[in-house]
Structures are given as structure tokens and as C-alpha cells.
Amino acid sequence: MKFSLFYHSLESDWNHGNAHFLRGIASELLERGHQVQIYEPADGWSRENLLHDHGTAAIEAFYAVYPSLKSQIYTQESLDLEQVAADSDVVIVHEWNEPWLVNGFGELRNRLQQGANSDQKFCLLFHDTHHRVVSDPRWLHRFRLDYYDGILAFGEVLTRLYQEHGWSDAVWTWHEAADTRVFYPREPNPDLPFGDLVWVGNCGDDERAAELNEFLIKPVRALELHTHVYGVRYPREILQKFALKGLHYCGWLPNFRAPEIFANHRVTVHVPRRYYAESLPGIPTIRPFEAMACGIPLVSAPWDDVEGLFTIGQDYLMAEDNQQMQRHLATILLDTDFAQYLSDNALKTIRQRHTCGHRVDQLLEILEDLHVLQVRRPVISAAAAIA
């Protein structure tokens, strides 16, 4: 089949965690013999920031790791939606796109169904991987999803929200997963920094500043751990606190280099953004998948794994507060057998259930359910449902 994927960016993972999953899904589809074209906007926020901070060398480094992938850079003026549709069996549009694109494909889908070219059909899916449905419900006012075949939501709680509000009667929970072609256990690299603990994550608009202090900074200070922090968008006051508390801030880390950074550390932590911890249970985001796939023991701040993706105490440890985080980290660092037990279980869970290969299997099953090229009855639009 021919897939056309419209995402915020393939080339840049600067504050763009979904790039990992996109790259893995595209790689898996290509390996299975499908054709894949990925489109990203010329003025994409993530890509522009990456180029501003690190230049074209960062883009070149990405293609060196993913030589089979290719990104088509477009503008509104240069993109021909009808030509894309004619060349595609499946079009997937990510939620981090402009209304003209999201709505344009829906309107085109409807015209092709109703017009003289009704035999020219393509399957149209909307992919939601963010908390905006909860944090900013008005955001969906911008989109009309009535002519989309369905919605892929990266957590059951989002799936239920779409269903309960009548936004679509065809919604599937499609969790993120690890790209195990790139994310797998590595040998330590003497050319890279070593440490006790590593944190890989972005600051995120003050969505977890207090949580970082409680579950990262305080435990590291109390245990005097040699710690490295990777990520972007940290305000000066947090960077100053890192320096005062002994955490070494290392800036942006290309996503595909995380496995070798994990290999040089003994433990990592996960601190969910506030919306995922409080309002969107069951969605861990990509970071735990990455860590577990790389075989590094993980301790997480609270999140409710209502869908049973992992097993607490076997795949990872959960800390309810600073004191428990300290105890868990100390246990892992002092008990190497237990640390190995956690990492082995987690790696097994990833490989059995949570790889991009598993998610492509699910996607192809969804397309079978939709009969891919058959015309579907339009569903209620997002805008109409919320109004």
C-alpha cells in the first residue's frame, strides 16, 4: 500500500517526542514492502528551532541514522492535496497540523466520494498524540473530522473522549511504542560521559516544574548522585537550580543518541507532564518505552497505568514522593541483581508487546476493519459536536 503521513516533523526531534514513533512506524512499513511518503511543513516550529540552534548538521546526522527515510518539505502554496490523494491508499494526518491541511483533506475526501471521481478513494485517519483535547478543548473547534474514516488516539482515555462527545464513531487506541531498530541495549561508550542517573526530557511550558524539583532535583541532591540532564526549553531559574544542586545540564540530545547515553548510566527517571499524571491516565508518553527498550532501570513519578501496559515492581518502580524516589533509586544503585531484574523484565515486555512492529500490526488490522478503500458513512464533525 501507499502511505502518506503528515506530521509536524520527521527530520527534527527538538521538543518533538512523537518523532521517535513516526520514524519507527515509517521504517517498519518500508521494511514490509509498503511505500511511505512523509510530509512536514517548511515552517515547522520544531525543525526551525533545531536549525537555529544546531544548523543543517543536525538534519544530516538524522539521515545518517535513518537513510531509508525521506521528508517532503511543503508549503500551503506548493502542496497539491488532490495529487497526494491520487497517489495514496492511506493518508494519516497528525493533530499538530494547521486547519487548512486537516480540513482540506476531509473536504477533499467528501468531494471525491460525492463527485464524478467517486472511484478515486483513499483512507483518511486523524492521529492524536497530545493532551490538547483535555487542556484546550477549543483547539478542536478548528478541525472538521466528519469525513475522516477514523481517529487514532494514543490512549484509551482519549479514545473515550472522542466517542463520548460524538467526535467519531470510529476511534482506535494506538499507543506509542519503541523503535527497537534504534532503541536497544548498548555497550558503554568511553567517549561519552558516565554517571549514576540520567534524565532525558524537555521542560514543557511549566507543566512539570514542581514535579522535576520533587522527583529529580531533591533526590539527586539527597543521594549525591552524579547526574546528567538532557533536553530543551529550560528557563534560567531551573538551569541555575540544576547547577546549584549538582546536576550537569547537557542541552539538546538527538533522540537516536539516547540509547548510548542510557548505556553510560545506571538508572533513569520518568516525570510525566501534569496533564498525563492527573487528567489522562494510561498514557506514559514515549520516554518509558525508550528507557525500557534500552535496558536501563526506570523509576517513575506517579501516573496511573490503567491499561496495564507495564507491571510496577517488575518492569519499573513507582515513587509517590521525594522520599520514596530516594529509596527506590538507592535500591537500584546498591542492588545490582534487582536492577538487572527490572531491566530484563522491562526489555522483555517491550519486545513482546510494545514495539513499532506491534503498532504496525495493529494499524494494518484497523485498515482491514475499514476495508481501506471502501466509502464510509460520514461521522459527526468535531466542530459540530463541541458547538
N, C-alpha and C positions, 0 to 999 in steps of 0.2 A: 504493500500500500504506500501511498504518497502522503506524508505528514507535513503540514506547515504549522510551525509553532511560533506564536507571537508572545515574546516575553520581554521583560524590562531590559535584560542584558544576558547574553551568553558570554561575551568577552570579559566582562567586569564582575568581580565579586566584592567590590568595595561597598561595604554596608549592604550587601545583597546576598543573604544566605541562600535564597532559592536557586542561585546559580549552580550550586553543587548538584541539586536534584535534577535540574534541567540538563546539565551536562551528562549525568549518568543515564537519564532516560533516553536522550538522543543517541548516546553511544550504544545502548542496549538495542534500540530499534535498528540502528545501522548494522549491528552485528547479526541481527536476524534477517537481514536482506531487505528491509524497508528503505524507502527513500525519505530523507528528512531535510527540510529547509527551515532554518531558524531565522526569524526576523527580529531586529531590535531597532528602536528609534535612534536617529542620528544625534538627537539632543538628550539622550537618556541621562538622568541625574547621576546614576552610579558610574557609568562609563566616563562622563565628563569629569567627575571628581578624581577618578583613577588616573586619567590622562593629565589632569592638572598637577596631581601630587607626584606621579611616577613616570609620566611620559609613555611613549609608544613601546618602550622596552617591556612594560608590564603586559601589554597585549601580545607581544611576540613571545614572552615566556609562557603565556597561556596556550598558544598554538603549538609550542614545542611539546607540551604535555598532552594535548588533545589534537593531534594532527588530522584526525578524520572529521573533526567538526568544523563548521563554517558558519559565519554570521553574515546575514544580508542586512546592511545598514540602509534605512529608508527614511524618507520624509513624507509628510502628508501629500505633498505635490508629486513625489516620484512613485508612490505605491499605487499599483493598479489592483484593487480588490477583486475585480472580476477575473483578471488573469490569474491571480493566486487561486481563486476558487476553481477555475477551469483546470488548473494543474494539480489539484489536491483531492484526495479522498477524505482526509480528516484535517480540520483546522481547529487548533486549540488556542484560545485567547486568554492570556493571564490577566488577573484583575488589576495589575499595575500597568494599565494602558489607558490611553485617552478615550473619552466618549466617542469621538468621531470614528475610531477604529472598532471599538466594541459594538457600537450601534450600527456602524456601516456594514459589518459582516452580517449582523442579524437582518437588516433591511435587505441586503443582497440575497440572503438565504430565502427570504419570503418572496422576493420578486421572481427568483428562479423557480420556486415551487408553483407560483400562480401564473407565470407568463408562458410565452411560447417555448422557452427553453427549459420547461419543467423536467426534461430528461437529464439536464445537467445538475446533478445533485452532489452535495458534499456534506459530511457530518460536521456539525459545529458545536464545540464544547467550550464552556467557560471554566477557568481554573482559579479557585480562590485559595490563597495561602497566607492570609493576613487576618488580623483581629478587627479590621475596619467595620465589619458587619455589626460588631458589638460596640466598638469605641466611637464610631461615627456613622450611625445608620443613614444619615442624609447622603453619605457618599454614594450609596446605591441609587439615589434618585437620578444620578447622571446616566444610568445604564438602562437599556431595554433588552431584556433577556427572553422576550416572548417567542422569538423564532430560533432560539438556541435548542439543540437537541437535548442538552443536559448540562449539569454542573458537576465539576469535580471539586470537592471540598476536603481540606486536609485535616479534618477531624469530625467525629460523629456529632459533636455539639453544633458545628456549623451546618452540617447536613440537616439536622433537625430544624434549625432556624430557617433555612431556605424552605423546607417543607411546611413548617407551621405557618409561615407568613404567606404561603401561596406563591412563592417566587418561582418554583418549578416543581413539577411532579416527577422529574427525573433527576435525582441527585444521588451521587455516589461518594462515599468517604474514600478518599485516595490519599493516604498518609505519605509524607516524605519518607525517604529511605537512604541507605548508604550506597554510594557508588564504589563497590568493592574492587573495581579495576584500579582505583587510585587510593582508596582508604582501606589499608590492611596493615598489620603489624610490621614495623621496620626494625632493623638493627640500629643501635645508637650511632650517631654521626659525630665523630670527634671534632669536626669543623664547625659545629653548631653549639650554642650554649647549653649547658646541663643545669638541672635544678631539681628541687623537690616537687614543686607544684607549678602547673601552667594553667592559665586562664586564656581561652580564645573566645572573644566575643566583643561586640560593639556596645557603645554606651546607650544609645537608643532614646533620645529625647526625654531624659529623666524618668524613663519608665521603670528603672530598677536601681536608681542611685542609692536609696536607703538599703536595698537588698544587697547590693555589692558591698556596702560597708559592713553589714551584718554577717554575710556568708562568705566573704572573701577577705576583706581587709583585716577585720578583727581576728579571725582565726589564724591568718598568716602571721600577724604581729605576735599573737599569744604564743604560737608554736615556734616562732623564729624560723620560718621556712624560707628557703631560697626560691623565690617565685618570679616567673616571667608573665607579663600581661601583653596580649596581642589584640589589636582592634583599633577602631577609628571613632571619631566624633566625641572624644572625652574632653569635657571642659577643663579649664586650667585648674579649678579648685580640686577636682578629682585627681588630676595628674600630680598636683602638689601633695595630696594625701598619699598617693602611691609612693612618692619619693620619701616622704617622712616616715612611712611605715615599713619601708624596706622592700617594696615591690618594684621590680625593674620593668618599666614600660618600654615596649619594643615596637610600637606602631602597627601599621597595616601588615597583615600576613596573607599572602596569596593562599586561597583556600586549599589548593592542591599541595601546598607545602606543610599543612597541618600534621600529616602523618609522621614526618620526620622530626617535627618539633615535639609531638607526643612521645616519640621513642626516646627522647633525651630527658624525660621527666618521669616521676614515679606515680603521680596522681593528678587528676584534674577535677574541676567542679563545674556544675551547671547551675546557673542562676536565671530562672525563667523571667521574662518580662512580666510585669504585673498583670496584664490582661490574661495571659496564659495561666498564670498561677491562680487568679481569682475568678475570672469570668468564662474562660474557655478550657474546662478540664478535658484531659485526654489528649492534648496537643503538646508534645515535648519540644517542638521545633527541631531543626536539623542537628544541633550540637550534640545531644546524647548519641544519636546514630553515628556521628563521626567518631566520637571518642571510643564507643564500644567496638566499632569496626576496626579500630587501630590497636585494640588490646591494652588500653590504659585504664586502670581502675577509676571509677567515677563516683563522686558524692554529689548529690543534688540538693538544692534548696527545695522547699515544698512545691509539688504540683500533683494533681490528682490523676493518676493513671487509670481512669475509669474504664478504658477499653482493654486493659490488660496487655499492653504492648510488651512490657517487661515485668520482671519479678523483683521486688525490693528484697534485699538481703541475699539475692543470688546473682543478679545482673549488675546491681548498683546499690548504694546506700542512700537513704534519705535522711536529711538533717532538718529538724524543726526549728532550730535556733542556732545562735552562735556557739553555745556550749556544746551542743550535740555535734555540730560541724567539727569542732576541735577534736572531740573524742573519736569521731569516725576517721578523720584524717590521720590522727595518731595511730589508730589501729592498723590502718593500711600501711603506713610507713614503717611500723615496728614489726608487723606480722607478714612477712613476705609470702608465706603459704596462703594466707587468706587473701592477700592482694591478687595472687595468681588465680585463686579460685574464682574471684569476682570477674577478673578479666577473661578467663576461659569461658565462663558461663555466658557472659555478655557477647563475646565473639560468636559463640555457638548460636545464640538467639538471633543475632543479626543475620548470620549466614543461612539460618533455617527459615526466617520469616520477613526480614526487613532489608532486602537488597533492592536495587533498582530493577533487577531482573524480576523479582516478585511483583513489583508495581507495574511493569510492562505486561506481565501475565494478566494482571487484573484489568489493565486498560484494554487489552485485546478481548477479554471476556465482556467488558462493557460494550465495546463496539459490536460484538456478536449479538448482545441483547438488543442493541439499537438497529440491527440489520444494516448498519453503516450507511448504505446508500438509499434506503427507503425513506419516503417522505413521512415526517412525523406531524401529528396534530400540534399546532402552536399552543404554548402554555402561557399562563398569566405573566405579564411583564412585571419586572421589579418595580418600575416607576408606578404602575397602576396599583400594585399591591400595597405600596407604602403610602400612597396618597390618601 
